Amino acid sequence: MVSRLGRGPTAREPVRLPLWVATGAFWFAVAAILAARSAGLAEVPLVTTVGVIFTSIVVEALPFILLGAMVSAAIAAWVPDRTFARLARFPRALQVPAAAVAGVGFPVCECGSVPVARRLMMRGIDPAAGIAFMLAAPILNPIVLASTWVAYDGRDKALEMTAARAGLGLAIAILAGSLIGRRAEASPLRPTRDLSASQHEHDASGGRPVAAFTRHLASDFFFMGKFLILGAAASALLQAVLPQSFIAGVGGTPVLSALIMVGIAFALSLCSEADAFVAVSFTAFPLGSQLAFLVAGPMLDTKLAVLYGATFRRDFIVKLVLVVVPVAVAGSMLFEVLT
């Protein structure tokens, strides 16, 4: 039987949400909205601002979340790992950029790229190439680039932001992979048998490919969707609550604003297929800082920190931060100068 990406001998089925819990949460939200309207909260400017920003982000981003979930599920169900394993025949100097660029043809979200990269390294791919693929795929995949184009089209910066995100993301992925995975004698992977702790691991064990596709589609859509909703809510609250004088002051300092946007990206833990709609909503921050948000977020965030800790050795995250953050900030400032 042909093995599939993300398949492991000890992989667990995703935790399923009971129907009564989902139904109860839905009706609780309906009751809360009705109560708020009855109390006149809809007339409060702060509540109105939060609601408008939140709704616009979610409505614009959900189609890309669904499309990304469909592609990710198709890869998990039908693409064999031997497709990637062919890269192992090339020398490292070719493996690293080739693996990074492979993200264009094999789009996975940042959560899915971690178990895929681990599987590639276990199948013989050079660790530097596996890390480069893991970091580049969530940025270079066509769905993410399309969502970035749509998000910034309204500001007439679609081409600039999309090209800058792809170029800077590819550069960081190749650099980080080359530096972190350069010691061939020391694998960056933890000595564990399988990444069973990740709910988002893309295994296709059990059942037919169509059934596996349906299962992964539902799991991926709801997994990524909850982070979109949380991120949209946090973005709306931050923009509505923070004083405009503070935002204007921070936005006028390129390095500080870029670092703050990187920190926000880390905290929000958005899916890369929808984060552009959140980034563009931070209108008080310059485009360079938004670019830092778009490049660093798919490589470093809170949910990824958990996955990295379960997959790689203890010093991996520290090394990754030391590469990603300075290069992302420097790239954002260069982008501001060039544009």
Phi, psi and chi 1 to 4 in degrees:
 res  aa     phi    psi   chi1   chi2   chi3   chi4
   1 MET       -  135.2 -178.6  178.8  -66.2      -
   2 VAL   -75.6  128.7  178.1      -      -      -
   3 SER   -74.9  153.3   58.4      -      -      -
   4 ARG  -115.0  160.3  -57.5  -72.3  177.1 -179.0
   5 LEU   -61.2  134.2  -79.4  174.5      -      -
   6 GLY    80.8    1.1      -      -      -      -
   7 ARG   -82.1  136.5 -174.8  172.0  179.6  172.5
   8 GLY  -144.2  155.5      -      -      -      -
   9 PRO   -68.8  -21.6   23.5  -32.6      -      -
  10 THR  -116.7   19.1   59.5      -      -      -
  11 ALA   -64.2  140.8      -      -      -      -
  12 ARG  -101.7  152.5  -59.3  173.8 -174.7  172.2
  13 GLU   -71.7  144.0  -73.1  -67.5  -37.1      -
  14 PRO   -61.5  146.1    1.9   -0.9      -      -
  15 VAL   -67.8  126.4  178.4      -      -      -
  16 ARG   -96.1  136.7  -59.1 -176.7 -176.6  -81.6
  17 LEU   -82.2  123.7 -174.0   68.2      -      -
  18 PRO   -58.8  145.8  -23.0   33.3      -      -
  19 LEU   -62.1  -36.8 -179.7   60.0      -      -
  20 TRP   -66.9  -30.0   68.2  -92.5      -      -
  21 VAL   -69.6  -46.2  174.3      -      -      -
  22 ALA   -62.6  -42.2      -      -      -      -
  23 THR   -64.0  -44.4  -56.3      -      -      -
  24 GLY   -62.6  -40.7      -      -      -      -
  25 ALA   -64.8  -38.7      -      -      -      -
  26 PHE   -63.1  -49.7  171.4   77.9      -      -
  27 TRP   -70.8  -28.8  -73.1  112.3      -      -
  28 PHE   -64.8  -41.8  176.0   81.0      -      -
  29 ALA   -64.5  -40.9      -      -      -      -
  30 VAL   -61.7  -45.3  170.5      -      -      -
  31 ALA   -63.9  -39.1      -      -      -      -
  32 ALA   -64.8  -40.5      -      -      -      -
  33 ILE   -65.5  -44.0  -67.1  172.9      -      -
  34 LEU   -63.0  -40.5  -67.6  176.0      -      -
  35 ALA   -65.2  -40.0      -      -      -      -
  36 ALA   -64.3  -40.9      -      -      -      -
  37 ARG   -66.1  -39.2  -69.4 -179.4   62.3   88.3
  38 SER   -65.2  -32.6  -60.3      -      -      -
  39 ALA   -82.7   -1.9      -      -      -      -
  40 GLY    82.4   13.5      -      -      -      -
  41 LEU   -67.9  -22.9  -68.1  179.0      -      -
  42 ALA   -65.4  -19.1      -      -      -      -
  43 GLU   -88.8   -7.9  -53.5  -58.8  -34.9      -
  44 VAL   -75.6  126.8  178.0      -      -      -
  45 PRO   -56.5  -39.4  -25.4   34.2      -      -
  46 LEU   -62.2  -44.6  177.4   63.1      -      -
  47 VAL   -65.9  -40.7  175.5      -      -      -
  48 THR   -62.4  -43.0  -57.2      -      -      -
  49 THR   -63.0  -46.0  -59.0      -      -      -
  50 VAL   -61.1  -43.2  170.2      -      -      -
  51 GLY   -64.2  -41.5      -      -      -      -
  52 VAL   -66.0  -46.9  169.7      -      -      -
  53 ILE   -64.3  -45.5  -63.8  174.8      -      -
  54 PHE   -60.4  -47.7  172.4   81.1      -      -
  55 THR   -64.3  -42.4  -56.8      -      -      -
  56 SER   -64.4  -40.3   62.5      -      -      -
  57 ILE   -64.9  -47.1  -67.6  174.0      -      -
  58 VAL   -65.9  -44.6  171.5      -      -      -
  59 VAL   -64.2  -39.7  169.4      -      -      -
  60 GLU   -72.0  -33.9  -73.5 -176.9  -49.1      -
  61 ALA   -89.5  -26.9      -      -      -      -
  62 LEU   -56.7  -41.7  -90.0 -179.0      -      -
  63 PRO   -58.3  -36.0  -24.5   34.6      -      -
  64 PHE   -73.6  -32.3  -68.4   95.6      -      -
  65 ILE   -62.6  -44.8  -70.7  -74.0      -      -
  66 LEU   -64.6  -44.8  177.4   59.2      -      -
  67 LEU   -62.6  -42.4 -177.2   57.9      -      -
  68 GLY   -63.6  -39.5      -      -      -      -
  69 ALA   -64.7  -37.2      -      -      -      -
  70 MET   -65.7  -44.1  -68.0  175.3   65.2      -
  71 VAL   -66.3  -45.1  173.1      -      -      -
  72 SER   -60.6  -42.0  178.5      -      -      -
  73 ALA   -66.7  -37.4      -      -      -      -
  74 ALA   -64.7  -40.5      -      -      -      -
  75 ILE   -63.8  -44.6  -69.2  174.8      -      -
  76 ALA   -63.0  -34.2      -      -      -      -
  77 ALA   -88.7  -30.0      -      -      -      -
  78 TRP  -124.8  -18.4  -76.0  -63.2      -      -
  79 VAL   -91.7  118.2  178.6      -      -      -
  80 PRO   -76.7  151.6   27.2  -33.1      -      -
  81 ASP   -70.2  -13.2   57.0    3.1      -      -
  82 ARG   -66.8  -20.6   68.7  171.6 -178.8  -90.3
  83 THR   -60.8  -41.7  -57.2      -      -      -
  84 PHE   -81.5  -32.6  -70.0   94.5      -      -
  85 ALA   -62.2  -19.1      -      -      -      -
  86 ARG   -63.0  -24.5  -67.9  174.4 -177.0  148.9
  87 LEU   -64.4  -24.9  -76.0  170.3      -      -
  88 ALA   -64.2  -15.2      -      -      -      -
  89 ARG   -79.6  -13.6  -57.2  171.0 -173.1  170.7
  90 PHE   -94.4  156.5  -63.9   96.8      -      -
  91 PRO   -67.3  161.4   22.6  -32.9      -      -
  92 ARG   -56.9  -39.6  175.7 -175.2  -66.8 -177.6
  93 ALA   -58.8  -26.6      -      -      -      -
  94 LEU   -97.1  -32.7  -66.8  177.9      -      -
  95 GLN   -61.7  -44.2  -81.9 -164.7   50.2      -
  96 VAL   -62.5  -56.6  174.4      -      -      -
  97 PRO   -65.5  -34.9   20.6  -31.3      -      -
  98 ALA   -64.6  -41.6      -      -      -      -
  99 ALA   -65.6  -39.1      -      -      -      -
 100 ALA   -64.5  -45.7      -      -      -      -
 101 VAL   -68.8  -22.6  175.7      -      -      -
 102 ALA   -61.1  -18.1      -      -      -      -
 103 GLY   -61.1  -23.5      -      -      -      -
 104 VAL   -67.1  -39.3  175.8      -      -      -
 105 GLY   -91.1  -18.4      -      -      -      -
 106 PHE  -128.5   74.2  -63.8   91.7      -      -
 107 PRO   -72.0  124.8   26.3  -33.1      -      -
 108 VAL  -135.4  154.5  -72.1      -      -      -
 109 CYS   -74.7  172.5   68.0      -      -      -
 110 GLU   -64.3  -33.2   58.0  -92.6   30.7      -
 111 CYS   -68.2  -42.3  -64.5      -      -      -
 112 GLY   -71.4  -26.6      -      -      -      -
 113 SER   -70.4  -25.6   69.0      -      -      -
 114 VAL   -67.1  -55.6  176.6      -      -      -
 115 PRO   -65.0  -30.9   20.2  -31.9      -      -
 116 VAL   -64.9  -46.8  170.6      -      -      -
 117 ALA   -62.1  -40.0      -      -      -      -
 118 ARG   -62.2  -44.0  175.0 -177.9  174.7  -86.4
 119 ARG   -62.1  -40.3 -178.6   67.8   55.6 -172.1
 120 LEU   -62.7  -43.5  -64.6  178.7      -      -
 121 MET   -65.4  -36.4  -75.0 -176.5  -94.4      -
 122 MET   -69.7  -24.1  -66.9  178.3   64.6      -
 123 ARG   -89.9    3.2  -64.0  -77.5  -67.4  178.9
 124 GLY   113.6   -4.9      -      -      -      -
 125 ILE   -65.9  140.4  -68.8  -69.6      -      -
 126 ASP   -57.8  136.7 -169.4  -75.0      -      -
 127 PRO   -54.1  -37.0  -27.6   34.7      -      -
 128 ALA   -62.1  -39.8      -      -      -      -
 129 ALA   -69.8  -40.0      -      -      -      -
 130 GLY   -62.1  -42.0      -      -      -      -
 131 ILE   -67.4  -40.6  -66.5  171.2      -      -
 132 ALA   -61.5  -43.1      -      -      -      -
 133 PHE   -62.7  -45.1  170.4   83.3      -      -
 134 MET   -58.8  -38.9  178.6 -177.6   69.4      -
 135 LEU   -83.4  -31.0  -60.7  177.8      -      -
 136 ALA   -85.2  -36.4      -      -      -      -
 137 ALA   -55.6  -43.3      -      -      -      -
 138 PRO   -69.2  -10.7  -19.0   32.9      -      -
 139 ILE  -105.7  -41.2  -65.8  177.5      -      -
 140 LEU   -83.6  -12.5  -69.4 -176.8      -      -
 141 ASN   -66.8  146.3   83.9   64.8      -      -
 142 PRO   -57.8  -31.8  -22.2   32.5      -      -
 143 ILE   -66.3  -43.0  -60.2  170.0      -      -
 144 VAL   -65.5  -43.9  171.8      -      -      -
 145 LEU   -65.5  -37.0  -63.1 -179.4      -      -
 146 ALA   -66.3  -41.9      -      -      -      -
 147 SER   -65.9  -35.7   68.0      -      -      -
 148 THR   -64.2  -42.9  -54.8      -      -      -
 149 TRP   -61.1  -47.2 -176.4  -74.1      -      -
 150 VAL   -63.9  -42.4  172.2      -      -      -
 151 ALA   -63.2  -38.6      -      -      -      -
 152 TYR   -98.3    1.2  -78.1   91.0      -      -
 153 ASP   -64.4  -33.8 -170.4   46.8      -      -
 154 GLY   -67.7  -20.1      -      -      -      -
 155 ARG  -103.0   10.3  -63.8 -175.6   61.3  177.0
 156 ASP    57.8   32.8  -64.3  -34.9      -      -
 157 LYS  -127.2   24.4  -67.6  -67.5 -177.1  179.7
 158 ALA   -62.7  -49.1      -      -      -      -
 159 LEU   -65.2  -45.5  177.6   60.1      -      -
 160 GLU   -62.9  -47.2  -66.9   90.7  -27.4      -
 161 MET   -71.2  -38.9  -70.6  -61.9  -67.5      -
 162 THR   -66.4  -45.7  -55.5      -      -      -
 163 ALA   -66.4  -40.4      -      -      -      -
 164 ALA   -66.7  -39.4      -      -      -      -
 165 ARG   -64.3  -44.4 -174.8  179.6 -165.3 -175.9
 166 ALA   -65.7  -46.0      -      -      -      -
 167 GLY   -66.2  -47.6      -      -      -      -
 168 LEU   -68.6  -39.3 -176.1   56.1      -      -
 169 GLY   -62.8  -42.0      -      -      -      -
 170 LEU   -64.7  -42.1  178.3   62.1      -      -
 171 ALA   -62.9  -44.3      -      -      -      -
 172 ILE   -66.2  -40.6  -65.5  176.9      -      -
 173 ALA   -62.1  -45.3      -      -      -      -
 174 ILE   -66.5  -43.0  -66.4  175.0      -      -
 175 LEU   -64.6  -47.4  179.8   62.2      -      -
 176 ALA   -64.0  -42.9      -      -      -      -
 177 GLY   -62.1  -43.0      -      -      -      -
 178 SER   -66.1  -39.5  -59.4      -      -      -
 179 LEU   -78.0  -45.7  -66.8  177.0      -      -
 180 ILE   -75.2  -36.3  -60.6  174.5      -      -
 181 GLY  -100.4   18.9      -      -      -      -
 182 ARG   -72.7  -22.4   68.6 -179.3 -176.6  -84.5
 183 ARG   -87.6   96.3  -65.8  177.6   57.2 -170.6
 184 ALA   -65.4  -27.0      -      -      -      -
 185 GLU   -79.5  -12.6   70.6  -81.1    3.0      -
 186 ALA  -122.7  104.6      -      -      -      -
 187 SER   -69.2  137.7  172.7      -      -      -
 188 PRO   -75.1   -8.6   28.3  -34.3      -      -
 189 LEU   -76.0  145.8  -66.2  174.7      -      -
 190 ARG   -70.3  148.5  -70.3  174.8   60.5   91.4
 191 PRO   -78.3   63.2   29.3  -35.0      -      -
 192 THR  -118.4  159.6   53.7      -      -      -
 193 ARG   -78.8  -36.2  -69.3 -169.9  -56.9  167.0
 194 ASP  -159.8  154.4 -154.1   -5.7      -      -
 195 LEU   -91.3   64.7 -175.5   59.6      -      -
 196 SER   -79.7  -11.9   58.2      -      -      -
 197 ALA   -75.3  -15.7      -      -      -      -
 198 SER   -87.5  118.6  169.1      -      -      -
 199 GLN   -62.8  -28.9  170.0 -175.2  -27.9      -
 200 HIS   -89.9   10.3 -152.9   62.2      -      -
 201 GLU   -66.3  134.6 -177.3  170.4    7.1      -
 202 HIS   -93.4   77.5  -68.2 -110.3      -      -
 203 ASP  -100.4  149.5   65.4  -69.3      -      -
 204 ALA  -117.0   30.7      -      -      -      -
 205 SER   -73.0  138.8   58.2      -      -      -
 206 GLY    82.2  133.9      -      -      -      -
 207 GLY    81.3  175.2      -      -      -      -
 208 ARG   -83.4  162.1  -65.2  163.8  -64.5 -179.3
 209 PRO   -55.8  -38.9  -27.2   35.0      -      -
 210 VAL   -65.1  -41.6  174.5      -      -      -
 211 ALA   -65.7  -39.2      -      -      -      -
 212 ALA   -64.5  -40.6      -      -      -      -
 213 PHE   -60.3  -46.5  171.5   81.8      -      -
 214 THR   -62.3  -42.2  -55.9      -      -      -
 215 ARG   -64.4  -44.6 -177.5  169.8   62.3 -107.5
 216 HIS   -67.8  -37.2  -79.2  -71.2      -      -
 217 LEU   -60.2  -49.2  174.3   59.7      -      -
 218 ALA   -64.0  -44.1      -      -      -      -
 219 SER   -63.7  -47.1  175.5      -      -      -
 220 ASP   -66.5  -41.3  -70.4   -4.7      -      -
 221 PHE   -62.8  -47.6  178.5   75.4      -      -
 222 PHE   -72.1  -33.2  -73.3  109.3      -      -
 223 PHE   -64.3  -48.2 -178.3   86.3      -      -
 224 MET   -74.5  -33.4  -66.9 -175.3  -71.6      -
 225 GLY   -62.8  -36.8      -      -      -      -
 226 LYS   -67.7  -34.1   67.7 -176.8  179.5 -177.1
 227 PHE   -70.9  -34.4  -73.1  108.4      -      -
 228 LEU   -62.2  -46.4  167.1   65.1      -      -
 229 ILE   -63.8  -44.5  -68.2  174.2      -      -
 230 LEU   -63.2  -42.4  -69.2  174.1      -      -
 231 GLY   -66.9  -40.5      -      -      -      -
 232 ALA   -64.3  -40.5      -      -      -      -
 233 ALA   -64.9  -43.7      -      -      -      -
 234 ALA   -65.4  -40.9      -      -      -      -
 235 SER   -62.5  -44.4  174.0      -      -      -
 236 ALA   -63.3  -43.4      -      -      -      -
 237 LEU   -65.0  -43.5  -73.5  171.9      -      -
 238 LEU   -60.9  -44.7  -77.7  173.0      -      -
 239 GLN   -71.5  -28.0  -64.6  179.7   72.2      -
 240 ALA   -84.5  -29.5      -      -      -      -
 241 VAL   -94.3  -40.4  172.1      -      -      -
 242 LEU   -64.3  135.7  -72.5  179.2      -      -
 243 PRO   -61.8  138.9  -19.7   30.9      -      -
 244 GLN   -63.3  -30.4  -68.5  -58.8  -48.5      -
 245 SER   -64.8  -39.7   57.6      -      -      -
 246 PHE   -66.3  -45.1  170.9   78.7      -      -
 247 ILE   -63.6  -41.3  -64.3  177.8      -      -
 248 ALA   -65.1  -38.9      -      -      -      -
 249 GLY   -65.5  -43.8      -      -      -      -
 250 VAL   -67.9  -41.6  170.7      -      -      -
 251 GLY   -63.5  -23.3      -      -      -      -
 252 GLY   -84.1   -2.4      -      -      -      -
 253 THR  -112.3  101.7  -51.5      -      -      -
 254 PRO   -55.2  -49.6  -25.0   33.7      -      -
 255 VAL   -65.9  -46.8  176.1      -      -      -
 256 LEU   -64.5  -43.8 -179.6   59.0      -      -
 257 SER   -65.3  -37.0   62.5      -      -      -
 258 ALA   -66.2  -42.2      -      -      -      -
 259 LEU   -64.2  -39.8  -73.2  172.6      -      -
 260 ILE   -64.8  -41.8  -71.1  177.2      -      -
 261 MET   -66.5  -34.8  -72.8  -64.6  -78.3      -
 262 VAL   -64.0  -42.1  170.0      -      -      -
 263 GLY   -63.3  -40.1      -      -      -      -
 264 ILE   -64.4  -41.9  -67.5  174.3      -      -
 265 ALA   -61.3  -40.3      -      -      -      -
 266 PHE   -63.6  -41.7 -177.5   88.3      -      -
 267 ALA   -73.8  -38.7      -      -      -      -
 268 LEU   -73.1  -32.2  -65.7 -175.4      -      -
 269 SER    55.1   50.0  -61.6      -      -      -
 270 LEU   -78.3  156.8  -62.5  173.4      -      -
 271 CYS   -75.5  139.3  175.8      -      -      -
 272 SER   -64.9  -19.2   60.0      -      -      -
 273 GLU   -77.2   -7.2  -70.9  151.1    0.0      -
 274 ALA  -133.5   -5.2      -      -      -      -
 275 ASP   -68.9  -22.0   59.8   -0.7      -      -
 276 ALA   -63.7  -33.2      -      -      -      -
 277 PHE   -70.3  -27.6  -63.6   97.7      -      -
 278 VAL   -79.1  -43.6  175.4      -      -      -
 279 ALA   -60.3  -44.2      -      -      -      -
 280 VAL   -68.1  -19.5   74.9      -      -      -
 281 SER   -75.2  -15.9   68.3      -      -      -
 282 PHE   -84.1   70.2  -74.0   95.4      -      -
 283 THR   -68.7  -20.6   53.8      -      -      -
 284 ALA   -75.7  -15.9      -      -      -      -
 285 PHE   -95.5  142.0  -71.5   84.4      -      -
 286 PRO   -66.3  164.2   23.2  -32.8      -      -
 287 LEU   -61.9  -33.5  -69.7  176.5      -      -
 288 GLY   -62.1  -41.0      -      -      -      -
 289 SER   -67.5  -37.8  -60.5      -      -      -
 290 GLN   -64.0  -35.3  -64.5  176.6   25.9      -
 291 LEU   -64.5  -41.0  176.3   62.4      -      -
 292 ALA   -60.4  -39.6      -      -      -      -
 293 PHE   -59.6  -45.1  177.5  100.0      -      -
 294 LEU   -72.5  -27.6  -66.4  174.1      -      -
 295 VAL   -89.6  -43.2  171.6      -      -      -
 296 ALA   -76.5  -33.9      -      -      -      -
 297 GLY   -56.3  -48.6      -      -      -      -
 298 PRO   -69.9   -8.1  -21.6   33.8      -      -
 299 MET  -106.0  -27.2  -60.0 -179.0 -177.0      -
 300 LEU  -140.9  112.7  -70.4  169.3      -      -
 301 ASP  -155.8  178.6   63.2   32.0      -      -
 302 THR   -66.9  -41.1   50.6      -      -      -
 303 LYS   -69.9  -34.9   65.8  179.5 -175.0  -62.4
 304 LEU   -67.7  -33.9  -77.0  175.5      -      -
 305 ALA   -58.2  -38.8      -      -      -      -
 306 VAL   -66.3  -45.9  177.0      -      -      -
 307 LEU   -65.1  -41.5  -64.7  177.5      -      -
 308 TYR   -61.4  -43.3  -70.2  155.2      -      -
 309 GLY   -62.9  -32.0      -      -      -      -
 310 ALA   -83.0  -17.3      -      -      -      -
 311 THR  -105.0  -42.0  -51.8      -      -      -
 312 PHE  -111.5  170.8  -62.6   99.2      -      -
 313 ARG   -68.4  167.8  -64.4 -175.2 -178.0  -86.2
 314 ARG   -60.3  -35.9 -172.5  175.2  -57.2  173.5
 315 ASP   -86.6    2.0   59.3  -13.0      -      -
 316 PHE   -63.2  -47.0  176.1   81.9      -      -
 317 ILE   -63.1  -40.6  -62.4  178.5      -      -
 318 VAL   -61.6  -46.6  175.6      -      -      -
 319 LYS   -61.5  -40.7  -67.2  178.8  180.0  178.2
 320 LEU   -64.8  -42.9 -171.6   61.9      -      -
 321 VAL   -61.7  -42.1  169.8      -      -      -
 322 LEU   -65.7  -21.7  -68.2  177.0      -      -
 323 VAL   -94.2  -49.3  175.7      -      -      -
 324 VAL   -68.2  -50.1  171.5      -      -      -
 325 VAL   -63.2  -52.3  175.0      -      -      -
 326 PRO   -61.5  -41.1  -20.4   32.3      -      -
 327 VAL   -69.9  -37.9  179.3      -      -      -
 328 ALA   -64.5  -42.5      -      -      -      -
 329 VAL   -66.9  -45.0  172.4      -      -      -
 330 ALA   -62.4  -41.9      -      -      -      -
 331 GLY   -64.4  -36.1      -      -      -      -
 332 SER   -66.6  -38.0   69.4      -      -      -
 333 MET   -70.7  -37.7  -69.2 -171.4  -67.0      -
 334 LEU   -62.6  -39.2  178.2   61.7      -      -
 335 PHE   -62.2  -41.2  176.0   77.3      -      -
 336 GLU   -61.9  -39.2  -75.6  -70.0  -29.1      -
 337 VAL   -67.6  -42.3  172.3      -      -      -
 338 LEU   -74.4  -24.7  -64.2  177.8      -      -
 339 THR  -105.2      -   57.3      -      -      -
